[in-house]
Amino acid sequence: MSNINLIDSFQEFKDFKNIDRPTMMSVLEDVFRSMIRKKYGTDENCDVIVNTDNGDLEIWRTRIVMEDGFSEDDDLEIELAEAKKYDEDLEVGDEFIEQITLESFGRRAILAARQTLVSKILELEKDEIFKKYKDRVGEIVTGEVYQVWKKETLVLDDEGNELLLPKSEQIPADYFKKGDSVKAIVYKVDMMNSNPKIIISRTAPEFLQRLFELEVPEIFDGLITIKKIVREPGERAKVAVESYDDRIDPVGACVGMKGSRIHGIVRELKNENIDVINYTNNTQLYIQRALSPAKITSIKLDDEKKTAAVYLKPDQVSLAIGRGGHNIKLAGKLTGYEIDVYREADEHDEDVDIEEFSDEIDGWIIDEFKRIGLDTAKSILALSVGELVKRTDLEEETVKEVLSILQAEFE
């Protein structure tokens, strides 16, 4: 009587990923025990032996030999006359052991078992994928674009597992097509309707941190520590680094010879401008470094309110604020201080404070200019209409009207 070979009988299992053979065989045994219970009422008197090496499974059923006419439960007992048909030497009280074949369960039961097995293995596989990626949150993963939708992109890893890259987690300049290779970090892993939902991100600060770890051995080895990262994805990022070894220049190590180390990161982030600065506990110096490349004249701090009034030469104001206000915004996030930029007037420069025009210009418009560091007439006149519209939340007509009022002052 031949063994039941599960691998031959259930070819589907050859293709399952993420499930080790012992686990799969354990599930198979459970399903066969369920089949035994359905057919015989119990599996207590049955031994199910699984060979994990070759996929063989044997089912042995044991019943007690009873005198003819005294068997009360044919699932647990067998009468002497019936038992002697198989073994003449059996006597009352002996154990009658027989091997059960797969065919004896019938075609319908076998098909039902196959369906149950597929279902159970799929559940196990989903659980394994969930656990695997739950442990990988914050790690870099590389996949291939499989499908691009309006709000998200479907990426497959090297095992064919589905990863979702939402539009909100993509750098604005990202453009993907089917077959492209994508690098991102595992951002969030959830179970949705028994299916693992793996969200990946290219905009998270952790993604930039992992890229630095890949490119800068000193960071990977712990010789340089990244204290904080803030980003405006695709535009600008600021990275504060610190070294506990005086012989190592953390900024120089991160940038590399002629920018060799940071260039690869910048390319990966679609030319995101990355400022690497030395971390310090000296708040004034930290804010000064955070506003790089602008050169600051002086700083007034309010540690209780966490505000900083920064004074700069007129030609440094636009550098401090940065294109679209990104530089000053990120400097604030990096240092934890709300930074206000003030233009330090030149002694020979006749200028007028913007507040002097409060009778002609609405207060909320004046506040909008001051918000981006433009607190005098000439600091506003120094910029074009387009630049002012871009930096403020003002309409073009409003900006033109303000410029007209300010120009009249110097005519």
Buried (B, 14 or more C-beta within 10 A) or exposed (E): EEBBBBBEBBEEBEEBEBBEEEBBBBBBBEBBBBBBEEBBEEBEBBEBEBEBEEBBBBBEBBBBBBEEEEBEEEBBBBBBEBBBEEEEEBEEEBEBEBBBEBEEBEEEBBEBBBEBBBEBBBEBBBBBBBEBBBEBBEEBBEBBBBEBEEEBBBBBBEEEBBBBBBEEBBBEEBEBEEEBEBBBBBBBBEEEEEEBBBBBBBBBBBBBBBBBBBBBEBBEEEBBBBBBBBBBBBBBBBBBBBBEEEEEBBBEBBBBEEEEBBEBBBEBBBEBBBBBBBBBEEBBEBBBBBBBEBEBEEBEBEEEEEBBBBBBBBEBBBBBBBBEBBBBBBBBBBBEBEBBBBBBBEEEEEBBEBEBBEEEBEEEBBEBBBBBBBBBBBBBBBBEEEEBBEBBEBEEEBBBBBBEEBEEBEE
